[in-house]
């Protein structure tokens, strides 16, 4: 079964410095029909204006993944981490018992485009921790590259949940496939471009919940970038 979540149906807020879309209920956007999917709680698509960002704020008991699409994001947190995340990089922050951090677009001219993802952890009250990795996604040789997982496989960032997050860049006319084990579920998020997912056309910002789908094929109708969550 495939349930589509169209881009235009998402929650939306434009604060001037931040233009954001919410796949699931978040902040002032509340939709009881879209509170998350399995352990996946948040997919926010954010565009942060040059020189702007989020002031220091707290998190607790959440696995937070930041996936950079364009630009840069400067990160500082109460664990003592300070870094700049660039397009093609993935950051994982386990909030655990509590952490504060800030996120800022350091560019004086260019906007930052990112997906921020929240996943409920398997266990509450863990020690906060942080990881950042760069991943090469070759559009000319498309594959689903695991960028986050519960066991840190293939040098992915490690999340405290039974989930695997794959990313792929696809040239027009190319495709990738994935087979789910028994009892597994999936969420596909199109970051950009247009794809065919098992006979359904999805564009940028569209998502799809997948249950009882043993195999999926994602074929690019135009150059595309997708994220696929394999969930318990």
N, C-alpha and C positions, 0 to 999 in steps of 0.2 A: 504494500500500500504506500502510495506517495501523496503527501499532503503539501501543497504549494503555499508558500508565504511570499506574496508578491511585494516588490520593493515599495510600491505606492501605498500599500496597506500598513506599512510600518509606522510606528510613532515618529514624529518629527518635531524638532525644535531648532530654531535659528536664533542664536543669541548675539549675532554680529561677529564676535570673535570665534564662535564655535557653531558650526552647522552639523547637526547630529541626527542620525536615524537609529531607531531602536527596534530590532527584530522582536524582542520580548519586552514585557513591562519593565520600566526603568524610570526612576525619578518621578516627574509629574505625569508620565504616561503610564496608565494602568488599563490593562485589558485582561480580564480573567481567563479568556480563551487562549492567551499567549503569555504564560508565566515562565516559559522555559520548555526544554525537551530533554527528558531523562536527567542526567547530571548537568546538562548545559543550561546555564541560567541567563547569560547576557551575550548578545552580539550587537555591539554598537559600532556604527560606521561614522567616524568623526573626521571632520575637516577643520583644522585649527589654523587661524589666520597667522600671518607672519608676526613674530614677536609676542604672541599671546600664549596662554596655557592655563592649566589647572593649578591653583594655589595648594599649599600643603593641606592634605585631607587624610582621614583615617580609613583603614580597611581591617576586616577581621574574618577569619575562617572562610577564605575564598581563594581559589587558584585563579590568578589573573594573567592572561596572555595578551601581549600587545604585538600585533602583526603590522609592520610598516609597509605601506604601499608606495608612498611618495614622500619625499622630504626627510626631515629629521625630527627627533623628539629627545629633549634633554630630561633625564630622570635623576632625582635625588630622593633618598629615603632615610628613615631613622635607623636603618641597619648600617649606615655609613657608605652605601653605594652611591656613586655618581657616575653617570655615563651618558653617551649620546647614542640613540638607536637610529639606524639608517635604513632606508628602503632595502628589503631583502633580508632584514634581521628580525629575529623573534626574541621577545623578552618574556620570562616567566617570573612572577612574584607570588610566592605563597604567603598569604597574609597571616595565617595561623592565629596565634594569641594576640596579635595586634601589631600594626605597622602604620606609619604615616609616610606619605610621599608627595612629591610635586612632579608635574609634567609640563614642559614648556617647549614651544617651537622656537629654536634659537635663531632661525633665519630672519633677517630684516626685510626680506622681499618675497619669499616663497611660502605657500601654504603647506601644511603637513596633512597627509591623508593616511588614515590607519583604521584597522579593526581592533577594537578591544573586546576581549572574550572573558567571561567569568564562568568557571566550572566549580560546582560544589565539591569539596574535598571528601575523600572516603572517611577520614578521621578528623575530628575537631580538636583544636587546642594544640596543634603542632608548633614547633619553633618556626618563626618567619625565615624565609630564605629567598634567594634571587639567582637567576641565571639569564644569560644573554648569548645567543648564537647567531651566526650568519649561515644562510643556506643558499646554495647555487641551484636555481630552478632554470633548466635549459629548455627554452621554448622549442628549439629545434629537435630535441629528443625528449618528448614529454613523458613524465612518470609521476606517480603519486609519491612524493617524498615525505616521509614521516618527520614532522618538525616538533611534535610534542607527544609524549607517551607516559604511561604509568611506570615503565621500566627503563626509560632513557635509551631505548634501542636506537641503533644507527646514529648515535651522537645527537639525538633529539633532546630538547629540554625536558625535564622530568616533572610531571604533575602528580599530585597525590590523589589519583583517581584512576579507575579502570577505563581509560579512554585513549584512543590514538587519533591524533590530528595530522592529516595529510594536506599537502599543498602541491599544486601543479600549475604550470604555465603552459598553455596550449596554443600552437599556431593554428590558423584557420585550416580546417580539414583534418586535423589530427584528433586522436581520442585516447583516453585512458579507461581502464576497467578495474573494478574492485569486487571481491567476493566476501560476503559477510558470513561469519561462523553462525551456527545455530544460536538463536536467542539474542543476537546482536541487533542493534538499531543504528541508523545513520542520520546525519544532517549534512546536506550540501549547501554551501554558501557561495554564490558567484560574486567575486570581488570586482571583476570587470569583464567586459566582453559579453558574448552570447554563446550558450551551449544547448545541446540536446541531451536531456537526461532520461534515458529509457522511454523515449517518445514524447517527452514534455520539453517545450522550449523555455529556457530561463535566461533572463538578461541580468545586467549588473544590478546588484542589490537584492535579487531574488534569492529565496532559500527554499529548501524542501526537506520535510521530515520523512524518513524512510523506515518502515517496519514491515517485516515479512517479505523483504526484497533480498533474495539471496545474492543476486548479482546486479551491479549497475554498470552502465557504460556512459561516460561523459564525452561527447563529441563536440568540438568547437565549431560553431558556425562562423565565428570571426575570432581573432586573437582574444584569448580569455585567460583569466586567472581564477582558480577555484580553491576552496577549502573543503575538505571532507572530514567529518567527525565519525569515528567508529566507536559506538557507545554501548555499554552494558544495558 
